[in-house]
């Protein structure tokens, strides 16, 4: 059963994590992890998301994010679209 959509309200703090199936690595190189950190910083700055903390490991990552305070400043869809428009990474799962 699919999980219901979570609220993405202005000012709320969210813990976001991503991991591969069965602990498989999602990043093949340190450069891949560095690219994700740099890309996330740029996208977050564009849409006004504040990253309070992060950890990007070989097989998973964690982000602690605060949504913009102004209503309608961002939504998941445009943020995900901005994050996905990039060159191909040297990763094992993507």
C-alpha positions in Angstrom: 0.0 0.0 0.0 1.3 3.4 -0.9 2.1 5.9 1.8 -0.1 9.0 2.0 1.3 12.3 0.9 3.0 14.2 3.7 2.3 17.9 4.4 4.9 20.3 3.1 3.8 23.4 5.0 5.8 26.6 5.3 8.1 26.7 8.3 7.9 23.0 9.1 11.0 21.0 9.6 11.3 17.7 7.7 13.7 14.8 8.0 14.2 13.4 4.5 16.2 10.2 3.9 16.9 8.1 0.8 18.5 4.7 0.6 19.0 1.9 -1.8 17.4 -1.6 -1.5 19.1 -4.0 0.9 21.8 -1.4 1.8 23.3 -1.4 -1.8 25.5 1.6 -2.5 23.9 4.6 -4.3 27.1 6.5 -4.9 30.0 5.1 -6.7 32.5 7.8 -5.9 33.2 10.7 -3.5 32.7 13.0 -6.4 29.2 11.7 -6.8 28.4 12.5 -3.2 30.0 15.9 -3.5 28.0 16.6 -6.6 24.7 15.8 -4.8 25.7 18.1 -1.9 26.5 21.0 -4.3 23.4 20.5 -6.4 21.2 20.3 -3.3 22.7 23.5 -2.0 22.0 25.3 -5.3 18.4 24.0 -5.6 17.6 24.8 -1.9 18.9 28.4 -2.4 16.7 28.8 -5.5 13.5 27.8 -3.8 14.2 29.0 -0.3 14.6 25.7 1.6 16.9 25.9 4.6 19.1 22.8 5.1 19.7 22.5 8.9 21.8 19.4 8.6 22.8 16.6 6.2 24.7 13.4 5.9 25.5 11.8 2.6 26.9 8.3 2.9 27.7 5.6 0.4 24.4 3.8 0.7 22.0 6.4 2.1 21.6 10.1 2.9 19.7 12.2 5.5 18.6 15.8 5.2 17.0 18.1 7.8 15.1 20.8 6.0 12.9 23.8 6.8 10.3 24.9 4.2 10.2 28.5 3.2 8.1 30.7 5.4 6.2 32.5 2.6 3.1 30.6 1.4 3.4 29.2 -2.1 7.1 29.8 -2.3 7.8 26.2 -3.3 6.3 22.8 -3.8 7.7 19.3 -4.1 7.2 19.1 -7.8 9.3 22.1 -9.0 12.0 21.3 -6.4 12.2 17.7 -7.6 12.3 18.8 -11.2 15.1 21.3 -10.5 17.1 18.7 -8.7 16.7 16.1 -11.4 17.8 18.4 -14.3 21.5 17.6 -14.3 24.2 15.7 -16.1 24.5 12.0 -15.4 26.4 11.1 -12.3 28.8 8.2 -11.7 26.4 6.4 -9.4 25.5 2.7 -9.2 21.7 2.9 -8.7 20.4 6.0 -10.5 
